[in-house]
Amino acid sequence: MVETPPNNGKLAGKVALVTGAGSGIGRAIAVRFAREGARVVAASRTLENVEETARLAGGDTLALRTDVRDEDDVQAMVERAQARFGRIDILVNNAGIGTSKSILECEPDEWDRVFAVNVRGVYLCTRAVLPGMLERGEGVIINIASALGLVGVPKRAAYCASKGAVITLTKQVATEYAGQGVRCNCICPGTVDSPWVGRLLEQNDDPAAARRALEARHPLQRLATTDEIAAAALYLASADAAFMTGSALVMDGGQLAR
């Protein structure tokens, strides 16, 4: 039996839209928000994945197939969310992809594909929900960036560049709309134990050794869990973070402290 979300949680009465909610961080955020009382719109390019997220979240969760790269798709997603729930209080721009290539190895079409999801997707979704937030005089936008948007590492040219753009866009949106009641922050995780990372590890000759190497990058000697990132997103979405905007919340197990 699916547990009914409480009506007295930290997000009681709120409507949250989460992109990339078919698995990993996005799924964990959607489920956590629903359990804190939010009505959730869970969006993903793969409908069956996001329908499973909606089942896990329970409550009044709406699953939508959406490609965040496509302006018409994004507009349709927002219109369906507003038709169902009347408004969007919280946007989590989580959809993202990456490649493991240097700038010389990364072909122009691969570069464009990463930026289309990681940057254009954030732009389109933010642009689509902002008018409603500004009309009501309140709203929260949370972008899932990366610790690699703050530093450069080998074999991550497009990913580092795209996440750096997300961090800067977060700050710009925050300063532009702070006086109109909209807060915008981003989370910069280190490596997260997610299906996407699992698929990358499986591409190695020795996946177990590759995982140990990833863990060793972090002074805490492990990967982050998706639930830990969801907990940070809940904090930023809630009234607990009412005086926080324009921030890049680093959750990297100490990686950038070295």
PyRosetta script that sets phi, psi and omega in degrees:
from pyrosetta import init, pose_from_sequence

init()
pose = pose_from_sequence("MVETPPNNGKLAGKVALVTGAGSGIGRAIAVRFAREGARVVAASRTLENVEETARLAGGDTLALRTDVRDEDDVQAMVERAQARFGRIDILVNNAGIGTSKSILECEPDEWDRVFAVNVRGVYLCTRAVLPGMLERGEGVIINIASALGLVGVPKRAAYCASKGAVITLTKQVATEYAGQGVRCNCICPGTVDSPWVGRLLEQNDDPAAARRALEARHPLQRLATTDEIAAAALYLASADAAFMTGSALVMDGGQLAR")
pose.set_psi(1, 133.4)
pose.set_omega(1, 179.1)
pose.set_phi(2, -76.8)
pose.set_psi(2, 129.5)
pose.set_omega(2, -179.8)
pose.set_phi(3, -70.1)
pose.set_psi(3, 133.7)
pose.set_omega(3, 177.2)
pose.set_phi(4, -77.6)
pose.set_psi(4, 129.2)
pose.set_omega(4, -178.6)
pose.set_phi(5, -61.1)
pose.set_psi(5, 144.9)
pose.set_omega(5, 178.0)
pose.set_phi(6, -69.1)
pose.set_psi(6, 153.4)
pose.set_omega(6, 178.3)
pose.set_phi(7, -97.2)
pose.set_psi(7, 8.1)
pose.set_omega(7, 179.4)
pose.set_phi(8, -121.6)
pose.set_psi(8, 21.2)
pose.set_omega(8, 179.9)
pose.set_phi(9, -75.6)
pose.set_psi(9, 178.9)
pose.set_omega(9, -177.7)
pose.set_phi(10, -65.2)
pose.set_psi(10, -20.4)
pose.set_omega(10, -179.3)
pose.set_phi(11, -116.6)
pose.set_psi(11, 23.6)
pose.set_omega(11, -179.1)
pose.set_phi(12, -56.6)
pose.set_psi(12, 130.0)
pose.set_omega(12, 178.2)
pose.set_phi(13, 84.6)
pose.set_psi(13, -4.2)
pose.set_omega(13, -178.3)
pose.set_phi(14, -92.4)
pose.set_psi(14, 155.9)
pose.set_omega(14, 173.9)
pose.set_phi(15, -115.6)
pose.set_psi(15, 123.7)
pose.set_omega(15, -176.2)
pose.set_phi(16, -120.3)
pose.set_psi(16, 133.8)
pose.set_omega(16, 175.2)
pose.set_phi(17, -108.6)
pose.set_psi(17, 123.3)
pose.set_omega(17, -178.3)
pose.set_phi(18, -121.9)
pose.set_psi(18, 119.9)
pose.set_omega(18, 176.6)
pose.set_phi(19, -91.2)
pose.set_psi(19, 160.3)
pose.set_omega(19, -177.5)
pose.set_phi(20, 60.7)
pose.set_psi(20, 36.2)
pose.set_omega(20, -172.3)
pose.set_phi(21, -91.9)
pose.set_psi(21, 10.7)
pose.set_omega(21, -177.2)
pose.set_phi(22, -77.3)
pose.set_psi(22, -16.0)
pose.set_omega(22, -179.6)
pose.set_phi(23, -168.0)
pose.set_psi(23, 177.1)
pose.set_omega(23, 170.4)
pose.set_phi(24, 57.2)
pose.set_psi(24, -135.9)
pose.set_omega(24, -176.8)
pose.set_phi(25, -59.8)
pose.set_psi(25, -44.8)
pose.set_omega(25, -177.8)
pose.set_phi(26, -61.2)
pose.set_psi(26, -43.4)
pose.set_omega(26, 177.7)
pose.set_phi(27, -63.2)
pose.set_psi(27, -44.6)
pose.set_omega(27, -179.2)
pose.set_phi(28, -61.3)
pose.set_psi(28, -39.6)
pose.set_omega(28, 179.0)
pose.set_phi(29, -67.3)
pose.set_psi(29, -45.4)
pose.set_omega(29, -179.5)
pose.set_phi(30, -59.0)
pose.set_psi(30, -45.2)
pose.set_omega(30, -179.7)
pose.set_phi(31, -65.9)
pose.set_psi(31, -44.0)
pose.set_omega(31, -179.2)
pose.set_phi(32, -63.3)
pose.set_psi(32, -43.5)
pose.set_omega(32, 179.8)
pose.set_phi(33, -63.3)
pose.set_psi(33, -42.1)
pose.set_omega(33, 179.5)
pose.set_phi(34, -62.6)
pose.set_psi(34, -40.1)
pose.set_omega(34, -179.8)
pose.set_phi(35, -70.9)
pose.set_psi(35, -17.3)
pose.set_omega(35, 175.3)
pose.set_phi(36, -95.2)
pose.set_psi(36, 13.9)
pose.set_omega(36, 171.6)
pose.set_phi(37, 99.2)
pose.set_psi(37, -2.0)
pose.set_omega(37, -179.8)
pose.set_phi(38, -78.0)
pose.set_psi(38, 149.5)
pose.set_omega(38, 165.3)
pose.set_phi(39, -88.8)
pose.set_psi(39, 126.8)
pose.set_omega(39, -166.7)
pose.set_phi(40, -115.1)
pose.set_psi(40, 136.7)
pose.set_omega(40, 167.6)
pose.set_phi(41, -105.8)
pose.set_psi(41, 112.8)
pose.set_omega(41, -178.4)
pose.set_phi(42, -104.1)
pose.set_psi(42, 118.7)
pose.set_omega(42, -174.7)
pose.set_phi(43, -118.3)
pose.set_psi(43, 144.2)
pose.set_omega(43, 178.7)
pose.set_phi(44, -162.4)
pose.set_psi(44, 159.8)
pose.set_omega(44, 176.8)
pose.set_phi(45, -71.2)
pose.set_psi(45, -23.2)
pose.set_omega(45, -177.8)
pose.set_phi(46, -110.0)
pose.set_psi(46, 109.4)
pose.set_omega(46, -171.2)
pose.set_phi(47, -62.7)
pose.set_psi(47, -42.7)
pose.set_omega(47, -176.8)
pose.set_phi(48, -63.0)
pose.set_psi(48, -32.8)
pose.set_omega(48, 178.3)
pose.set_phi(49, -67.4)
pose.set_psi(49, -43.7)
pose.set_omega(49, -177.6)
pose.set_phi(50, -76.0)
pose.set_psi(50, -24.9)
pose.set_omega(50, 172.8)
pose.set_phi(51, -66.8)
pose.set_psi(51, -35.8)
pose.set_omega(51, 174.9)
pose.set_phi(52, -66.4)
pose.set_psi(52, -38.4)
pose.set_omega(52, 175.3)
pose.set_phi(53, -59.9)
pose.set_psi(53, -44.0)
pose.set_omega(53, 179.7)
pose.set_phi(54, -62.4)
pose.set_psi(54, -38.3)
pose.set_omega(54, 177.7)
pose.set_phi(55, -63.8)
pose.set_psi(55, -43.0)
pose.set_omega(55, 179.8)
pose.set_phi(56, -67.4)
pose.set_psi(56, -37.0)
pose.set_omega(56, -178.8)
pose.set_phi(57, -71.6)
pose.set_psi(57, -37.0)
pose.set_omega(57, -178.2)
pose.set_phi(58, 69.3)
pose.set_psi(58, -163.6)
pose.set_omega(58, 178.4)
pose.set_phi(59, 61.0)
pose.set_psi(59, -151.9)
pose.set_omega(59, -177.4)
pose.set_phi(60, -95.9)
pose.set_psi(60, 70.1)
pose.set_omega(60, -177.1)
pose.set_phi(61, -103.6)
pose.set_psi(61, 131.0)
pose.set_omega(61, -179.6)
pose.set_phi(62, -105.7)
pose.set_psi(62, 123.4)
pose.set_omega(62, 178.2)
pose.set_phi(63, -99.0)
pose.set_psi(63, 129.3)
pose.set_omega(63, -178.9)
pose.set_phi(64, -132.3)
pose.set_psi(64, 137.7)
pose.set_omega(64, 171.0)
pose.set_phi(65, -84.4)
pose.set_psi(65, 120.5)
pose.set_omega(65, -176.2)
pose.set_phi(66, -144.4)
pose.set_psi(66, 135.4)
pose.set_omega(66, 170.8)
pose.set_phi(67, -103.4)
pose.set_psi(67, 110.0)
pose.set_omega(67, -173.9)
pose.set_phi(68, -68.5)
pose.set_psi(68, -9.9)
pose.set_omega(68, 177.6)
pose.set_phi(69, -78.6)
pose.set_psi(69, -17.8)
pose.set_omega(69, -171.3)
pose.set_phi(70, -102.5)
pose.set_psi(70, 119.6)
pose.set_omega(70, -176.6)
pose.set_phi(71, -60.2)
pose.set_psi(71, -42.6)
pose.set_omega(71, -179.7)
pose.set_phi(72, -65.5)
pose.set_psi(72, -40.3)
pose.set_omega(72, 177.9)
pose.set_phi(73, -61.2)
pose.set_psi(73, -45.6)
pose.set_omega(73, -179.0)
pose.set_phi(74, -63.9)
pose.set_psi(74, -43.6)
pose.set_omega(74, 179.9)
pose.set_phi(75, -63.6)
pose.set_psi(75, -40.5)
pose.set_omega(75, 178.5)
pose.set_phi(76, -64.4)
pose.set_psi(76, -39.3)
pose.set_omega(76, 177.6)
pose.set_phi(77, -59.7)
pose.set_psi(77, -47.9)
pose.set_omega(77, -178.8)
pose.set_phi(78, -66.1)
pose.set_psi(78, -40.9)
pose.set_omega(78, 179.6)
pose.set_phi(79, -64.3)
pose.set_psi(79, -40.3)
pose.set_omega(79, 178.6)
pose.set_phi(80, -67.9)
pose.set_psi(80, -37.8)
pose.set_omega(80, 177.6)
pose.set_phi(81, -63.9)
pose.set_psi(81, -44.3)
pose.set_omega(81, -179.8)
pose.set_phi(82, -68.6)
pose.set_psi(82, -35.2)
pose.set_omega(82, 177.1)
pose.set_phi(83, -65.3)
pose.set_psi(83, -35.8)
pose.set_omega(83, -178.6)
pose.set_phi(84, -78.5)
pose.set_psi(84, -45.0)
pose.set_omega(84, -170.9)
pose.set_phi(85, -115.6)
pose.set_psi(85, -8.4)
pose.set_omega(85, 176.4)
pose.set_phi(86, 91.6)
pose.set_psi(86, -21.4)
pose.set_omega(86, -176.7)
pose.set_phi(87, -170.4)
pose.set_psi(87, 173.3)
pose.set_omega(87, 170.6)
pose.set_phi(88, -129.1)
pose.set_psi(88, 116.7)
pose.set_omega(88, -179.5)
pose.set_phi(89, -90.3)
pose.set_psi(89, -32.7)
pose.set_omega(89, -173.6)
pose.set_phi(90, -133.3)
pose.set_psi(90, 130.2)
pose.set_omega(90, 173.2)
pose.set_phi(91, -116.0)
pose.set_psi(91, 127.2)
pose.set_omega(91, 172.6)
pose.set_phi(92, -113.8)
pose.set_psi(92, 108.6)
pose.set_omega(92, 177.2)
pose.set_phi(93, -85.6)
pose.set_psi(93, 91.2)
pose.set_omega(93, -176.4)
pose.set_phi(94, -107.4)
pose.set_psi(94, -25.6)
pose.set_omega(94, -176.6)
pose.set_phi(95, -53.5)
pose.set_psi(95, 130.8)
pose.set_omega(95, -179.0)
pose.set_phi(96, -165.4)
pose.set_psi(96, 155.9)
pose.set_omega(96, 177.2)
pose.set_phi(97, -139.0)
pose.set_psi(97, 172.7)
pose.set_omega(97, 178.2)
pose.set_phi(98, -158.9)
pose.set_psi(98, 168.9)
pose.set_omega(98, 174.2)
pose.set_phi(99, -134.2)
pose.set_psi(99, 155.3)
pose.set_omega(99, 179.1)
pose.set_phi(100, -105.3)
pose.set_psi(100, 70.8)
pose.set_omega(100, -176.4)
pose.set_phi(101, -142.9)
pose.set_psi(101, 148.6)
pose.set_omega(101, 173.4)
pose.set_phi(102, -75.2)
pose.set_psi(102, 173.0)
pose.set_omega(102, 180.0)
pose.set_phi(103, -65.3)
pose.set_psi(103, -28.3)
pose.set_omega(103, 177.6)
pose.set_phi(104, -76.9)
pose.set_psi(104, -30.4)
pose.set_omega(104, -179.2)
pose.set_phi(105, -84.7)
pose.set_psi(105, -24.2)
pose.set_omega(105, -175.1)
pose.set_phi(106, -81.3)
pose.set_psi(106, 114.4)
pose.set_omega(106, 179.3)
pose.set_phi(107, -72.5)
pose.set_psi(107, 154.0)
pose.set_omega(107, -178.8)
pose.set_phi(108, -53.8)
pose.set_psi(108, -38.1)
pose.set_omega(108, -179.3)
pose.set_phi(109, -69.6)
pose.set_psi(109, -32.2)
pose.set_omega(109, 175.4)
pose.set_phi(110, -68.1)
pose.set_psi(110, -42.6)
pose.set_omega(110, 177.0)
pose.set_phi(111, -58.1)
pose.set_psi(111, -47.3)
pose.set_omega(111, -179.0)
pose.set_phi(112, -64.4)
pose.set_psi(112, -36.6)
pose.set_omega(112, -179.5)
pose.set_phi(113, -65.4)
pose.set_psi(113, -42.3)
pose.set_omega(113, 178.0)
pose.set_phi(114, -63.8)
pose.set_psi(114, -45.0)
pose.set_omega(114, -179.7)
pose.set_phi(115, -69.3)
pose.set_psi(115, -30.7)
pose.set_omega(115, 179.6)
pose.set_phi(116, -62.9)
pose.set_psi(116, -41.0)
pose.set_omega(116, 179.1)
pose.set_phi(117, -81.4)
pose.set_psi(117, -52.1)
pose.set_omega(117, -169.4)
pose.set_phi(118, -73.6)
pose.set_psi(118, -30.7)
pose.set_omega(118, -176.7)
pose.set_phi(119, -113.4)
pose.set_psi(119, -53.6)
pose.set_omega(119, 178.1)
pose.set_phi(120, -59.3)
pose.set_psi(120, -39.6)
pose.set_omega(120, 179.2)
pose.set_phi(121, -60.6)
pose.set_psi(121, -43.2)
pose.set_omega(121, 177.1)
pose.set_phi(122, -63.3)
pose.set_psi(122, -44.0)
pose.set_omega(122, 178.6)
pose.set_phi(123, -59.9)
pose.set_psi(123, -49.7)
pose.set_omega(123, -176.3)
pose.set_phi(124, -65.2)
pose.set_psi(124, -44.3)
pose.set_omega(124, -178.7)
pose.set_phi(125, -67.3)
pose.set_psi(125, -42.2)
pose.set_omega(125, 178.3)
pose.set_phi(126, -63.0)
pose.set_psi(126, -44.5)
pose.set_omega(126, -179.4)
pose.set_phi(127, -61.9)
pose.set_psi(127, -32.9)
pose.set_omega(127, -177.0)
pose.set_phi(128, -77.6)
pose.set_psi(128, -32.6)
pose.set_omega(128, -177.1)
pose.set_phi(129, -93.3)
pose.set_psi(129, -21.0)
pose.set_omega(129, -175.1)
pose.set_phi(130, -58.4)
pose.set_psi(130, -43.5)
pose.set_omega(130, -177.9)
pose.set_phi(131, -55.4)
pose.set_psi(131, -42.2)
pose.set_omega(131, 179.0)
pose.set_phi(132, -66.1)
pose.set_psi(132, -40.3)
pose.set_omega(132, 177.9)
pose.set_phi(133, -63.9)
pose.set_psi(133, -42.8)
pose.set_omega(133, -179.4)
pose.set_phi(134, -67.4)
pose.set_psi(134, -36.2)
pose.set_omega(134, 178.6)
pose.set_phi(135, -63.6)
pose.set_psi(135, -37.9)
pose.set_omega(135, 180.0)
pose.set_phi(136, -85.1)
pose.set_psi(136, -15.5)
pose.set_omega(136, 179.7)
pose.set_phi(137, 78.3)
pose.set_psi(137, 22.9)
pose.set_omega(137, 176.9)
pose.set_phi(138, -163.6)
pose.set_psi(138, 153.1)
pose.set_omega(138, 178.1)
pose.set_phi(139, 168.5)
pose.set_psi(139, 158.9)
pose.set_omega(139, -179.9)
pose.set_phi(140, -131.9)
pose.set_psi(140, 130.3)
pose.set_omega(140, 175.2)
pose.set_phi(141, -120.6)
pose.set_psi(141, 128.9)
pose.set_omega(141, 178.9)
pose.set_phi(142, -124.1)
pose.set_psi(142, 121.6)
pose.set_omega(142, 178.4)
pose.set_phi(143, -104.7)
pose.set_psi(143, 133.0)
pose.set_omega(143, 174.6)
pose.set_phi(144, -90.3)
pose.set_psi(144, 104.0)
pose.set_omega(144, 179.4)
pose.set_phi(145, -97.1)
pose.set_psi(145, -131.4)
pose.set_omega(145, 179.6)
pose.set_phi(146, -169.9)
pose.set_psi(146, 151.6)
pose.set_omega(146, 171.3)
pose.set_phi(147, -59.4)
pose.set_psi(147, -26.3)
pose.set_omega(147, 179.6)
pose.set_phi(148, -77.7)
pose.set_psi(148, -1.6)
pose.set_omega(148, 168.8)
pose.set_phi(149, -83.0)
pose.set_psi(149, -8.2)
pose.set_omega(149, -179.1)
pose.set_phi(150, -107.3)
pose.set_psi(150, -16.7)
pose.set_omega(150, 179.5)
pose.set_phi(151, -139.5)
pose.set_psi(151, 165.8)
pose.set_omega(151, 175.5)
pose.set_phi(152, -106.6)
pose.set_psi(152, 137.8)
pose.set_omega(152, 175.5)
pose.set_phi(153, -132.3)
pose.set_psi(153, 154.3)
pose.set_omega(153, 179.9)
pose.set_phi(154, -60.3)
pose.set_psi(154, 149.7)
pose.set_omega(154, 172.8)
pose.set_phi(155, 66.3)
pose.set_psi(155, 24.3)
pose.set_omega(155, 179.8)
pose.set_phi(156, -138.1)
pose.set_psi(156, 38.7)
pose.set_omega(156, -172.0)
pose.set_phi(157, -57.4)
pose.set_psi(157, -57.2)
pose.set_omega(157, -176.3)
pose.set_phi(158, -67.0)
pose.set_psi(158, -39.5)
pose.set_omega(158, -178.2)
pose.set_phi(159, -65.2)
pose.set_psi(159, -49.2)
pose.set_omega(159, 178.6)
pose.set_phi(160, -58.3)
pose.set_psi(160, -45.9)
pose.set_omega(160, -177.6)
pose.set_phi(161, -64.2)
pose.set_psi(161, -41.7)
pose.set_omega(161, -177.7)
pose.set_phi(162, -69.0)
pose.set_psi(162, -40.4)
pose.set_omega(162, -179.5)
pose.set_phi(163, -72.7)
pose.set_psi(163, -29.9)
pose.set_omega(163, 171.9)
pose.set_phi(164, -62.8)
pose.set_psi(164, -38.8)
pose.set_omega(164, 177.0)
pose.set_phi(165, -64.2)
pose.set_psi(165, -39.7)
pose.set_omega(165, 179.5)
pose.set_phi(166, -63.3)
pose.set_psi(166, -41.6)
pose.set_omega(166, 179.7)
pose.set_phi(167, -62.5)
pose.set_psi(167, -44.9)
pose.set_omega(167, -179.6)
pose.set_phi(168, -68.2)
pose.set_psi(168, -39.0)
pose.set_omega(168, 176.9)
pose.set_phi(169, -63.3)
pose.set_psi(169, -37.6)
pose.set_omega(169, 175.9)
pose.set_phi(170, -55.5)
pose.set_psi(170, -47.4)
pose.set_omega(170, -178.6)
pose.set_phi(171, -66.1)
pose.set_psi(171, -38.6)
pose.set_omega(171, -179.9)
pose.set_phi(172, -65.8)
pose.set_psi(172, -46.7)
pose.set_omega(172, 179.1)
pose.set_phi(173, -62.4)
pose.set_psi(173, -40.5)
pose.set_omega(173, -179.9)
pose.set_phi(174, -60.2)
pose.set_psi(174, -46.4)
pose.set_omega(174, -177.7)
pose.set_phi(175, -73.0)
pose.set_psi(175, -32.0)
pose.set_omega(175, -178.7)
pose.set_phi(176, -67.5)
pose.set_psi(176, -38.5)
pose.set_omega(176, -168.6)
pose.set_phi(177, -118.0)
pose.set_psi(177, 8.3)
pose.set_omega(177, -180.0)
pose.set_phi(178, -58.7)
pose.set_psi(178, -39.2)
pose.set_omega(178, -178.6)
pose.set_phi(179, -72.9)
pose.set_psi(179, -6.3)
pose.set_omega(179, -179.6)
pose.set_phi(180, -113.4)
pose.set_psi(180, 16.6)
pose.set_omega(180, 171.5)
pose.set_phi(181, 89.4)
pose.set_psi(181, 6.8)
pose.set_omega(181, -178.6)
pose.set_phi(182, -105.4)
pose.set_psi(182, 125.9)
pose.set_omega(182, 175.3)
pose.set_phi(183, -102.3)
pose.set_psi(183, 143.1)
pose.set_omega(183, 178.8)
pose.set_phi(184, -139.7)
pose.set_psi(184, 121.1)
pose.set_omega(184, 177.7)
pose.set_phi(185, -134.4)
pose.set_psi(185, 166.9)
pose.set_omega(185, 174.6)
pose.set_phi(186, -132.8)
pose.set_psi(186, 157.4)
pose.set_omega(186, 175.6)
pose.set_phi(187, -110.1)
pose.set_psi(187, 134.9)
pose.set_omega(187, -179.6)
pose.set_phi(188, -117.2)
pose.set_psi(188, 85.1)
pose.set_omega(188, -179.1)
pose.set_phi(189, -74.9)
pose.set_psi(189, 155.3)
pose.set_omega(189, 162.2)
pose.set_phi(190, -77.6)
pose.set_psi(190, -153.1)
pose.set_omega(190, -180.0)
pose.set_phi(191, -73.3)
pose.set_psi(191, 130.0)
pose.set_omega(191, -176.7)
pose.set_phi(192, -108.7)
pose.set_psi(192, 137.9)
pose.set_omega(192, 177.9)
pose.set_phi(193, -75.2)
pose.set_psi(193, 88.2)
pose.set_omega(193, -173.6)
pose.set_phi(194, -130.8)
pose.set_psi(194, 165.4)
pose.set_omega(194, 177.1)
pose.set_phi(195, -57.4)
pose.set_psi(195, -36.7)
pose.set_omega(195, -179.4)
pose.set_phi(196, -63.5)
pose.set_psi(196, -46.1)
pose.set_omega(196, 177.7)
pose.set_phi(197, -64.3)
pose.set_psi(197, -38.2)
pose.set_omega(197, 177.6)
pose.set_phi(198, -59.6)
pose.set_psi(198, -40.5)
pose.set_omega(198, 178.3)
pose.set_phi(199, -66.0)
pose.set_psi(199, -38.5)
pose.set_omega(199, 177.1)
pose.set_phi(200, -63.9)
pose.set_psi(200, -41.3)
pose.set_omega(200, -179.8)
pose.set_phi(201, -64.4)
pose.set_psi(201, -36.3)
pose.set_omega(201, -178.5)
pose.set_phi(202, -67.0)
pose.set_psi(202, -16.3)
pose.set_omega(202, 178.2)
pose.set_phi(203, -77.7)
pose.set_psi(203, -10.9)
pose.set_omega(203, 179.7)
pose.set_phi(204, -84.6)
pose.set_psi(204, 155.1)
pose.set_omega(204, 176.9)
pose.set_phi(205, -62.8)
pose.set_psi(205, -34.2)
pose.set_omega(205, 179.2)
pose.set_phi(206, -128.9)
pose.set_psi(206, 86.7)
pose.set_omega(206, -176.9)
pose.set_phi(207, -57.4)
pose.set_psi(207, -36.4)
pose.set_omega(207, -179.0)
pose.set_phi(208, -65.6)
pose.set_psi(208, -41.9)
pose.set_omega(208, 178.3)
pose.set_phi(209, -67.1)
pose.set_psi(209, -38.3)
pose.set_omega(209, 177.9)
pose.set_phi(210, -63.1)
pose.set_psi(210, -38.4)
pose.set_omega(210, 178.3)
pose.set_phi(211, -65.6)
pose.set_psi(211, -43.8)
pose.set_omega(211, 179.1)
pose.set_phi(212, -60.8)
pose.set_psi(212, -37.3)
pose.set_omega(212, 178.3)
pose.set_phi(213, -65.6)
pose.set_psi(213, -40.2)
pose.set_omega(213, 176.9)
pose.set_phi(214, -63.9)
pose.set_psi(214, -44.0)
pose.set_omega(214, 179.8)
pose.set_phi(215, -61.4)
pose.set_psi(215, -38.1)
pose.set_omega(215, -176.8)
pose.set_phi(216, -67.5)
pose.set_psi(216, -18.4)
pose.set_omega(216, 177.3)
pose.set_phi(217, -67.7)
pose.set_psi(217, -21.6)
pose.set_omega(217, -175.0)
pose.set_phi(218, -104.4)
pose.set_psi(218, 126.9)
pose.set_omega(218, 177.7)
pose.set_phi(219, -54.2)
pose.set_psi(219, -27.7)
pose.set_omega(219, 176.1)
pose.set_phi(220, -74.4)
pose.set_psi(220, -6.6)
pose.set_omega(220, 173.1)
pose.set_phi(221, 62.1)
pose.set_psi(221, 34.6)
pose.set_omega(221, 175.2)
pose.set_phi(222, -159.2)
pose.set_psi(222, 172.9)
pose.set_omega(222, 173.9)
pose.set_phi(223, -93.2)
pose.set_psi(223, 157.4)
pose.set_omega(223, 174.8)
pose.set_phi(224, -71.7)
pose.set_psi(224, 154.6)
pose.set_omega(224, 172.6)
pose.set_phi(225, -96.5)
pose.set_psi(225, 155.8)
pose.set_omega(225, 177.5)
pose.set_phi(226, -64.2)
pose.set_psi(226, -32.4)
pose.set_omega(226, 178.6)
pose.set_phi(227, -65.2)
pose.set_psi(227, -33.0)
pose.set_omega(227, 178.2)
pose.set_phi(228, -67.2)
pose.set_psi(228, -38.7)
pose.set_omega(228, 177.2)
pose.set_phi(229, -68.9)
pose.set_psi(229, -38.7)
pose.set_omega(229, 177.5)
pose.set_phi(230, -61.9)
pose.set_psi(230, -37.0)
pose.set_omega(230, 178.5)
pose.set_phi(231, -64.1)
pose.set_psi(231, -38.3)
pose.set_omega(231, 177.5)
pose.set_phi(232, -67.1)
pose.set_psi(232, -40.1)
pose.set_omega(232, 178.1)
pose.set_phi(233, -63.3)
pose.set_psi(233, -39.6)
pose.set_omega(233, 176.9)
pose.set_phi(234, -60.7)
pose.set_psi(234, -44.3)
pose.set_omega(234, 177.7)
pose.set_phi(235, -57.5)
pose.set_psi(235, -49.1)
pose.set_omega(235, -177.8)
pose.set_phi(236, -65.8)
pose.set_psi(236, -31.3)
pose.set_omega(236, -178.4)
pose.set_phi(237, -78.3)
pose.set_psi(237, -22.5)
pose.set_omega(237, -171.5)
pose.set_phi(238, -90.6)
pose.set_psi(238, 172.5)
pose.set_omega(238, 177.1)
pose.set_phi(239, -66.5)
pose.set_psi(239, -15.5)
pose.set_omega(239, 177.1)
pose.set_phi(240, -60.0)
pose.set_psi(240, -27.3)
pose.set_omega(240, -178.1)
pose.set_phi(241, -106.8)
pose.set_psi(241, 29.5)
pose.set_omega(241, -174.1)
pose.set_phi(242, -60.6)
pose.set_psi(242, -25.0)
pose.set_omega(242, -179.4)
pose.set_phi(243, -103.5)
pose.set_psi(243, 20.2)
pose.set_omega(243, -176.6)
pose.set_phi(244, -116.8)
pose.set_psi(244, 118.0)
pose.set_omega(244, 173.8)
pose.set_phi(245, -153.1)
pose.set_psi(245, 149.0)
pose.set_omega(245, -179.6)
pose.set_phi(246, 77.3)
pose.set_psi(246, 14.1)
pose.set_omega(246, -175.3)
pose.set_phi(247, -99.3)
pose.set_psi(247, 150.3)
pose.set_omega(247, 171.9)
pose.set_phi(248, -110.3)
pose.set_psi(248, 102.3)
pose.set_omega(248, -176.3)
pose.set_phi(249, -83.2)
pose.set_psi(249, 109.5)
pose.set_omega(249, -176.2)
pose.set_phi(250, -87.1)
pose.set_psi(250, 125.8)
pose.set_omega(250, 176.2)
pose.set_phi(251, -130.8)
pose.set_psi(251, 80.6)
pose.set_omega(251, -169.1)
pose.set_phi(252, -125.6)
pose.set_psi(252, 17.0)
pose.set_omega(252, 178.5)
pose.set_phi(253, 61.8)
pose.set_psi(253, 21.3)
pose.set_omega(253, 178.9)
pose.set_phi(254, 90.8)
pose.set_psi(254, 5.3)
pose.set_omega(254, -174.1)
pose.set_phi(255, -56.7)
pose.set_psi(255, -44.9)
pose.set_omega(255, -175.8)
pose.set_phi(256, -82.2)
pose.set_psi(256, -5.4)
pose.set_omega(256, 179.2)
pose.set_phi(257, -79.8)
pose.set_psi(257, -13.2)
pose.set_omega(257, -177.4)
pose.set_phi(258, -75.9)
pose.dump_pdb("model.pdb")
